[in-house]
Amino acid sequence: MVAGEASGDLLAGLLLDGLRTRWPGLRAAGIGGPQMARRGFDAWWPSDLLAVHGYSMDVLLRLRALLRIRAQLRERLLRERPAAFIGVDAPDFNFGLEAALRAGGVKTVHFVCPSIWAWRPGRVDTIRASADHVLCLFPFEPALLARHGIAATYVGHPLASVIPLQPDRAGARARLGLGADDTVVALLPGSRRAEIAHLASCFFSAAALMQKAHPAIKFIVPAVPALRGMVEQAAARAGLGDALRILDGQSHAALEACDATLIASGTATLEAALYKRPMVIAYRMGGLSWRLMRRKQLQPWVGLPNILSGEFVVPELLQDAATPAALARATLDWLDAPAKTRALEHRFAALHAELRRDTATLATDAIQKVLEG
């Protein structure tokens, strides 16, 4: 297995639970993170090596190392010949590896359909050459892949089963030392170094503006431990003082506890929707990356809650539009609109029910059929 970044590690860990239930003697190894390690995964390399971002210099500087790791992994797997290879997200790394393994006779499964319905539709040819089967998180994806001759199964989103249908906000607040009557905004500027670099200062400046308008607001920031130093530096510059707490991880607790969240586009926005939280989605990146991404975008939305709803149910402020003043104003709008928030909660509850499936069983059923040929 290969999983990239924190979100892929989480999905792979949940999948491993199902795999071990189906095959108790399973041995799993490759590239993974702490969630996978807790399930006995043998990580030959850590998943955070794959946490690169956009078309940035960071990618170019690390490309040679990533290609070397992929070549070493390919050679080892072709030599040891596992029953199957499962690539979890990380398509730029995994598809090239999967294609080589499949050509060498190793069964390949890709978990998480790339967003060909949102951007880069030409990637269907790559998927067809790489994966014997695709496990899809969203219900409309298998039919789309079938039109291109790609076998796929809708397995639901594992997070929809992990996150409770009715969040325990009071319990989450108690665990985080927050009062029941506190007004709490969660700031989630991302889990990648480049995301923190582009978004953290902007988010904290927006928080300072919110605090000026409503001095009683409390801010919580779940930070990836490896990037906590970057987050702390950006927070210090904003001068928020005791109004802000930086957490070691605990993003789910932060989303469950908050009244609203200012959040970077990505998997975390779906987590926020499953916790039924109003949000403002933001994203910024380097100018070249932004221009290239915009050319390939097929839909007017980038946030998963809006894509799955087919409309702008929450605001998206991207690139030059993501100014501190605009982010603060949009977030405060949620705090001042309880009726609108309740309507959004009902919308997200319906979405949660649609995504909630027995993912582990559906996924392992599909994998077993692949193994049986």
C-alpha positions as CSV (number, residue, x, y, z in Angstrom):
1,M,0.0,0.0,0.0
2,V,1.0,3.6,-0.6
3,A,-0.8,6.5,1.1
4,G,0.2,10.1,0.9
5,E,-0.4,12.9,3.4
6,A,-2.5,12.9,6.5
7,S,-5.9,12.4,4.7
8,G,-4.6,9.4,2.8
9,D,-3.1,7.9,5.9
10,L,-6.5,8.2,7.6
11,L,-8.4,6.6,4.8
12,A,-5.8,3.8,4.5
13,G,-6.0,3.1,8.2
14,L,-9.7,2.7,8.1
15,L,-9.4,0.4,5.0
16,L,-6.8,-1.7,6.9
17,D,-9.4,-2.3,9.6
18,G,-11.6,-4.0,7.0
19,L,-8.8,-5.8,5.3
20,R,-7.7,-7.4,8.6
21,T,-11.2,-8.4,9.5
22,R,-11.5,-10.2,6.1
23,W,-8.0,-11.6,6.2
24,P,-6.7,-11.8,9.8
25,G,-3.2,-12.9,8.6
26,L,-2.8,-10.0,6.3
27,R,0.6,-8.4,5.9
28,A,0.7,-4.9,4.7
29,A,3.7,-2.7,3.9
30,G,4.9,0.2,1.7
31,I,4.5,3.9,2.4
32,G,2.2,5.0,5.2
33,G,1.7,7.1,8.2
34,P,0.8,6.9,11.9
35,Q,-2.8,5.8,11.4
36,M,-1.6,2.8,9.3
37,A,1.2,2.0,11.7
38,R,-1.4,1.7,14.5
39,R,-2.9,-1.2,12.4
40,G,0.4,-3.0,12.1
41,F,1.4,-1.5,8.8
42,D,5.1,-1.8,8.0
43,A,6.1,1.6,6.7
44,W,9.2,1.4,4.6
45,W,8.9,5.1,4.0
46,P,6.7,7.7,5.9
47,S,3.7,9.1,4.0
48,D,4.6,12.7,4.7
49,L,7.3,12.3,2.0
50,L,4.5,12.6,-0.5
51,A,3.0,15.7,0.9
52,V,4.0,18.1,-1.9
53,H,1.8,20.9,-3.2
54,G,1.0,22.3,-6.6
55,Y,3.5,23.3,-9.2
56,S,5.9,24.8,-6.7
57,M,9.7,24.8,-6.3
58,D,9.1,22.4,-3.3
59,V,7.9,19.8,-5.8
60,L,10.8,20.4,-8.2
61,L,13.4,20.1,-5.4
62,R,11.9,16.9,-4.1
63,L,11.1,15.3,-7.5
64,R,14.3,13.4,-7.8
65,A,14.0,11.9,-4.3
66,L,10.4,10.9,-5.0
67,L,11.2,9.3,-8.3
68,R,14.1,7.3,-6.6
69,I,11.7,6.1,-3.9
70,R,9.1,5.1,-6.5
71,A,11.7,3.1,-8.5
72,Q,13.0,1.3,-5.4
73,L,9.4,0.5,-4.3
74,R,8.5,-0.8,-7.8
75,E,11.5,-3.0,-8.0
76,R,10.9,-4.5,-4.5
77,L,7.2,-5.2,-5.2
78,L,7.9,-6.8,-8.6
79,R,10.4,-9.0,-6.8
80,E,8.2,-9.9,-3.8
81,R,5.0,-10.0,-5.8
82,P,2.2,-9.1,-3.2
83,A,-1.3,-10.4,-3.7
84,A,-2.4,-6.8,-4.5
85,F,-1.2,-3.3,-4.5
86,I,-3.5,-0.6,-3.1
87,G,-2.7,3.0,-3.9
88,V,-4.6,5.4,-1.6
89,D,-5.0,8.8,-3.3
90,A,-1.6,10.4,-4.1
91,P,-2.4,9.9,-7.8
92,D,0.8,11.6,-9.2
93,F,2.9,9.1,-7.3
94,N,0.7,6.1,-7.4
95,F,-0.6,5.9,-10.9
96,G,2.9,5.5,-12.4
97,L,3.7,2.9,-9.9
98,E,0.4,1.1,-10.4
99,A,0.9,1.0,-14.2
100,A,4.3,-0.7,-13.9
101,L,3.0,-3.2,-11.3
102,R,0.0,-4.0,-13.4
103,A,2.1,-4.5,-16.5
104,G,4.2,-6.9,-14.4
105,G,1.2,-9.0,-13.4
106,V,0.5,-7.5,-9.9
107,K,-3.2,-6.8,-9.2
108,T,-3.8,-3.1,-8.6
109,V,-6.6,-1.2,-6.8
110,H,-6.8,2.6,-6.5
111,F,-8.7,4.0,-3.5
112,V,-10.2,7.4,-4.1
113,C,-11.2,8.3,-7.7
114,P,-9.3,11.4,-8.8
115,S,-11.5,14.4,-9.3
116,I,-11.8,13.9,-13.1
117,W,-15.3,15.5,-12.8
118,A,-13.7,18.7,-11.4
119,W,-10.5,19.0,-13.3
120,R,-8.0,17.1,-15.5
121,P,-10.5,14.9,-17.4
122,G,-7.7,13.5,-19.5
123,R,-6.6,11.5,-16.5
124,V,-9.1,8.8,-17.3
125,D,-6.6,7.2,-19.8
126,T,-4.0,7.1,-17.0
127,I,-6.5,5.5,-14.6
128,R,-7.5,2.9,-17.2
129,A,-3.9,1.9,-17.7
130,S,-3.1,1.8,-14.0
131,A,-5.9,0.3,-11.9
132,D,-7.7,-3.0,-12.2
133,H,-10.3,-1.5,-10.0
134,V,-11.2,1.9,-8.4
135,L,-12.8,2.3,-5.0
136,C,-15.0,5.4,-5.1
137,L,-15.9,7.7,-2.3
138,F,-18.9,9.4,-4.0
139,P,-22.0,7.7,-5.5
140,F,-21.8,9.3,-9.0
141,E,-18.2,8.2,-9.7
142,P,-18.6,4.5,-10.8
143,A,-21.0,5.4,-13.6
144,L,-18.6,8.1,-14.8
145,L,-15.7,5.7,-14.8
146,A,-17.7,2.9,-16.5
147,R,-18.3,5.2,-19.5
148,H,-14.5,5.1,-19.9
149,G,-14.2,1.3,-19.5
150,I,-12.9,1.5,-15.9
151,A,-14.2,-1.0,-13.3
152,A,-15.2,0.8,-10.1
153,T,-17.3,0.3,-6.9
154,Y,-18.9,3.0,-4.7
155,V,-17.9,2.2,-1.1
156,G,-19.1,5.3,0.6
157,H,-16.8,7.6,2.5
158,P,-15.2,6.0,5.5
159,L,-15.3,9.3,7.4
160,A,-19.1,9.3,7.2
161,S,-19.1,6.2,9.4
162,V,-16.4,7.4,11.8
163,I,-18.0,10.8,12.4
164,P,-21.2,10.5,14.3
165,L,-24.5,11.5,12.7
166,Q,-25.2,13.7,15.7
167,P,-22.0,15.5,16.8
168,D,-21.4,15.9,20.5
169,R,-20.5,19.5,20.6
170,A,-20.8,19.8,24.4
171,G,-18.5,16.8,24.9
172,A,-15.9,18.1,22.4
173,R,-15.9,21.5,24.1
174,A,-15.4,19.8,27.5
175,R,-12.5,17.8,26.2
176,L,-10.9,21.0,24.8
177,G,-11.6,23.1,27.9
178,L,-14.1,25.4,26.2
179,G,-17.3,26.7,27.8
180,A,-20.8,25.7,26.6
181,D,-21.7,29.3,25.9
182,D,-18.4,30.3,24.2
183,T,-18.4,31.5,20.6
184,V,-15.7,29.4,19.0
185,V,-14.2,29.6,15.5
186,A,-11.9,26.8,14.3
187,L,-9.1,27.9,11.9
188,L,-7.8,25.1,9.7
189,P,-5.2,26.5,7.3
190,G,-4.1,23.1,6.0
191,S,-1.8,20.2,6.7
192,R,0.9,20.9,4.1
193,R,3.9,23.2,4.6
194,A,3.0,25.1,1.5
195,E,-0.6,25.6,2.6
196,I,0.6,26.9,6.0
197,A,2.9,29.3,4.2
198,H,0.2,30.7,1.9
199,L,-2.8,30.6,4.3
200,A,-1.9,30.8,8.0
201,S,-1.0,34.5,8.2
202,C,-4.1,35.4,6.2
203,F,-6.3,33.3,8.5
204,F,-4.8,34.8,11.6
205,S,-5.2,38.3,10.3
206,A,-8.8,37.5,9.6
207,A,-9.1,36.2,13.2
208,A,-7.7,39.4,14.5
209,L,-10.4,41.4,12.6
210,M,-13.1,39.1,14.0
211,Q,-11.8,39.5,17.5
212,K,-11.9,43.3,17.0
213,A,-15.6,43.1,16.0
214,H,-16.4,40.5,18.7
215,P,-13.8,40.4,21.5
216,A,-15.3,37.4,23.2
217,I,-14.7,35.0,20.2
218,K,-12.3,32.2,20.9
219,F,-10.1,30.6,18.2
220,I,-8.8,27.0,18.1
221,V,-6.2,25.8,15.5
222,P,-5.5,22.1,15.1
223,A,-1.9,21.9,13.8
224,V,0.0,19.0,12.4
225,P,2.8,18.5,15.0
226,A,5.6,18.7,12.4
227,L,4.3,22.1,11.3
228,R,3.3,23.5,14.7
229,G,6.3,25.9,14.7
230,M,5.2,27.5,11.5
231,V,1.7,27.9,12.8
232,E,2.9,29.4,16.1
233,Q,5.1,32.0,14.3
234,A,2.1,33.1,12.1
235,A,-0.1,33.3,15.1
236,A,2.3,35.4,17.1
237,R,2.5,38.0,14.4
238,A,-1.3,38.4,14.6
239,G,-1.2,39.2,18.3
240,L,-4.3,37.2,19.2
241,G,-3.0,36.3,22.7
242,D,-5.2,34.2,24.9
243,A,-8.0,34.3,22.4
244,L,-6.2,31.6,20.4
245,R,-5.2,28.1,21.2
246,I,-3.1,25.9,19.0
247,L,-3.9,22.2,19.4
248,D,-1.7,19.2,18.5
249,G,-3.8,17.7,15.8
250,Q,-7.4,17.1,17.1
251,S,-8.9,18.5,14.0
252,H,-12.1,16.5,14.5
253,A,-12.5,17.7,18.0
254,A,-12.0,21.3,16.8
255,L,-14.7,20.9,14.1
256,E,-17.1,19.2,16.5
257,A,-16.6,21.9,19.1
258,C,-16.8,25.1,16.9
259,D,-19.6,27.3,15.9
260,A,-18.0,28.0,12.5
261,T,-14.8,27.3,10.7
262,L,-12.5,29.1,8.4
263,I,-10.9,26.2,6.5
264,A,-8.6,25.4,3.6
265,S,-10.1,23.6,0.6
266,G,-9.5,19.9,0.8
267,T,-10.7,16.8,2.6
268,A,-11.1,18.8,5.8
269,T,-14.1,20.6,4.2
270,L,-15.9,17.3,3.9
271,E,-15.1,16.6,7.6
272,A,-16.6,20.0,8.5
273,A,-19.7,19.2,6.6
274,L,-20.1,15.8,8.3
275,Y,-19.8,17.6,11.6
276,K,-22.6,19.9,10.3
277,R,-20.5,23.0,10.7
278,P,-21.0,26.2,8.7
279,M,-17.7,27.1,7.0
280,V,-15.9,29.5,4.8
281,I,-13.6,27.8,2.3
282,A,-10.4,29.5,1.3
283,Y,-7.3,28.7,-0.7
284,R,-4.2,30.5,-1.9
285,M,-1.2,29.2,-3.8
286,G,1.7,30.5,-5.9
287,G,0.7,32.5,-8.9
288,L,1.9,30.0,-11.5
289,S,0.2,27.1,-9.8
290,W,-3.0,29.1,-9.6
291,R,-3.0,29.9,-13.3
292,L,-2.4,26.3,-14.3
293,M,-5.1,25.0,-12.0
294,R,-7.7,27.4,-13.1
295,R,-7.2,26.4,-16.8
296,K,-8.0,22.8,-15.9
297,Q,-11.0,23.5,-13.6
298,L,-14.3,22.0,-15.0
299,Q,-16.8,23.2,-12.3
300,P,-17.5,26.5,-10.6
301,W,-16.8,25.0,-7.1
302,V,-13.6,23.7,-5.5
303,G,-14.9,22.8,-2.0
304,L,-16.3,19.3,-1.6
305,P,-19.5,20.4,0.2
306,N,-20.4,22.6,-2.8
307,I,-19.4,20.1,-5.4
308,L,-21.5,17.4,-3.7
309,S,-24.4,19.8,-3.3
310,G,-24.1,21.1,-6.9
311,E,-24.3,24.7,-5.7
312,F,-22.6,27.2,-3.4
313,V,-24.0,26.2,0.0
314,V,-20.9,27.7,1.7
315,P,-18.7,30.6,0.5
316,E,-15.5,30.0,-1.4
317,L,-12.8,32.7,-1.3
318,L,-9.9,31.8,-3.5
319,Q,-6.5,33.4,-4.3
320,D,-6.9,37.2,-4.5
321,A,-10.4,37.1,-3.1
322,A,-9.1,35.4,0.1
323,T,-8.2,38.7,1.9
324,P,-8.3,38.9,5.7
325,A,-11.2,41.3,5.6
326,A,-13.3,39.2,3.2
327,L,-12.6,36.0,5.2
328,A,-13.5,37.7,8.5
329,R,-16.7,39.1,7.1
330,A,-17.9,35.8,5.6
331,T,-17.1,33.9,8.8
332,L,-18.9,36.5,11.0
333,D,-21.9,36.2,8.7
334,W,-22.4,32.6,9.8
335,L,-22.3,33.6,13.5
336,D,-25.0,36.2,12.9
337,A,-27.3,33.9,11.0
338,P,-28.7,31.1,13.2
339,A,-31.6,30.3,10.9
340,K,-29.3,29.9,7.9
341,T,-26.9,27.7,9.9
342,R,-29.8,25.4,10.9
343,A,-30.8,25.0,7.3
344,L,-27.2,24.2,6.4
345,E,-27.1,21.6,9.2
346,H,-30.1,19.8,7.7
347,R,-28.5,19.8,4.3
348,F,-25.3,18.4,5.6
349,A,-27.2,15.7,7.6
350,A,-28.8,14.4,4.3
351,L,-25.3,14.4,2.7
352,H,-23.9,12.5,5.6
353,A,-26.6,9.8,5.3
354,E,-25.9,9.4,1.6
355,L,-22.1,8.9,2.2
356,R,-22.5,6.6,5.1
357,R,-22.0,3.0,3.9
358,D,-20.3,-0.2,5.2
359,T,-17.1,1.0,3.5
360,A,-14.9,-1.8,4.9
361,T,-17.1,-4.6,3.7
362,L,-17.9,-3.0,0.3
363,A,-14.2,-2.3,-0.3
364,T,-12.9,-5.8,0.8
365,D,-15.7,-7.4,-1.3
366,A,-14.4,-5.5,-4.4
367,I,-10.8,-6.3,-3.6
368,Q,-11.6,-10.0,-3.2
369,K,-13.2,-10.0,-6.7
370,V,-10.0,-8.4,-8.0
371,L,-7.9,-11.1,-6.4
372,E,-10.1,-13.9,-7.8
373,G,-9.5,-12.5,-11.3
